[in-house]
Amino acid sequence: MAVLNQLLFGVYPYICLAVLVLGSVLRFDREQYTWRSGSSQLLRRRQLVLGSVLFHVGVLVIFGGHFVGLLTPIWVFDALHIPHGAKQILAIVAGGVAGVMCLAGGLLLLHRRLFDPRIRKTSSFSDIAILVILMVQLILGLSTIPISAHHLDGHEMIKFMSWAQGVFTFQPGVAAYVADVHPIFKLHLVLGMTILLLFPFTRLVHMLSAPIWYLNRRGWQLVRTKRGMPIPPKAAAPVYPAKTEAVWPSSTSVFKARE
């Protein structure tokens, strides 16, 4: 069990981060025209708008909360006199609200992909798979709230902060910080790292470009318009040589010539 814990939380994080960085750089360098969100807005707009707004607002809040909550050094919160219990309650409330919003929006988007024939036909396997994985991750995250409610002193959150900061600072033995946490937390962490592993190979890469570089990307674009366009002159028809046929003399004429 200790070996598995070391592999999942001491080795696997570095594999995921390496693939995330190298894969994203290589894809942007070699396949820039696949670096897009692949919007299906033209096929069905109403459900997309509601689902997209809920999903993206929720994702931004969750990502910002995890980034600040896990990677901010513990001494910063102590210097600001922010109790760990207060930080834990804030994470439960804000994370819960954002998680429900994101889950609702994600389910709307997944419903469009699965049950609209046109959108289903234009969706790739990775489009649907990454949405399903994100929904499972959100359910796991929301499932940790009742467990976190029993640890309002914040000591469980300190373990995750120490583990995350230890990974980014290459500290040895970081897996020990999360060795005794609840299995739901471990599943949540492993699936979260797996999403980072899959990130460069899915439509999620547009998160690294939006809204600045993605909108300013150079390239070609096909535009449909109803404006009258000048008709190019027809090219002159090519002139081919007249067709000639070989005419053989009849047998009668040949005999007359001999006479």
KATA-V482237 format. One record per pair of residues at least 12 apart in sequence whose ideal C-beta (glycine too) atoms are under 6 Angstrom apart, sorted by the first residue. I is the first residue (numbers start at 1). J is the second residue. D is the distance in whole Angstrom. If there is no record, write none. Layout:
((I | J | D) (I | J | D))
This chain:
((5 | 175 | 5) (5 | 179 | 5) (6 | 175 | 5) (8 | 190 | 6) (9 | 175 | 4) (9 | 178 | 5) (10 | 174 | 6) (10 | 175 | 4) (12 | 193 | 6) (13 | 167 | 5) (13 | 193 | 6) (16 | 193 | 4) (16 | 196 | 5) (16 | 197 | 4) (19 | 197 | 5) (20 | 196 | 5) (20 | 199 | 5) (23 | 200 | 3) (24 | 200 | 5) (27 | 200 | 5) (35 | 205 | 6) (36 | 206 | 6) (37 | 203 | 6) (37 | 206 | 4) (38 | 203 | 5) (40 | 119 | 5) (43 | 118 | 5) (43 | 119 | 5) (44 | 116 | 6) (47 | 108 | 6) (47 | 112 | 5) (51 | 105 | 5) (51 | 108 | 3) (51 | 109 | 4) (54 | 101 | 5) (54 | 104 | 5) (54 | 105 | 3) (55 | 102 | 6) (55 | 105 | 3) (55 | 106 | 5) (58 | 98 | 5) (58 | 101 | 4) (58 | 102 | 3) (59 | 102 | 6) (61 | 98 | 4) (62 | 98 | 5) (65 | 94 | 6) (65 | 95 | 6) (69 | 91 | 6) (70 | 161 | 6) (70 | 164 | 4) (74 | 161 | 6) (84 | 154 | 3) (85 | 152 | 5) (85 | 153 | 5) (85 | 154 | 5) (87 | 154 | 6) (88 | 152 | 6) (88 | 154 | 4) (88 | 157 | 5) (92 | 145 | 6) (92 | 148 | 6) (96 | 145 | 5) (99 | 138 | 6) (99 | 141 | 5) (99 | 142 | 5) (102 | 138 | 6) (103 | 138 | 5) (106 | 134 | 6) (106 | 135 | 5) (110 | 131 | 5) (113 | 128 | 5) (126 | 202 | 5) (130 | 202 | 5) (137 | 191 | 5) (140 | 187 | 6) (140 | 188 | 4) (141 | 188 | 6) (143 | 184 | 5) (144 | 184 | 6) (144 | 185 | 6) (147 | 182 | 5) (159 | 177 | 5) (159 | 178 | 6) (162 | 177 | 5) (163 | 177 | 4) (163 | 178 | 5))
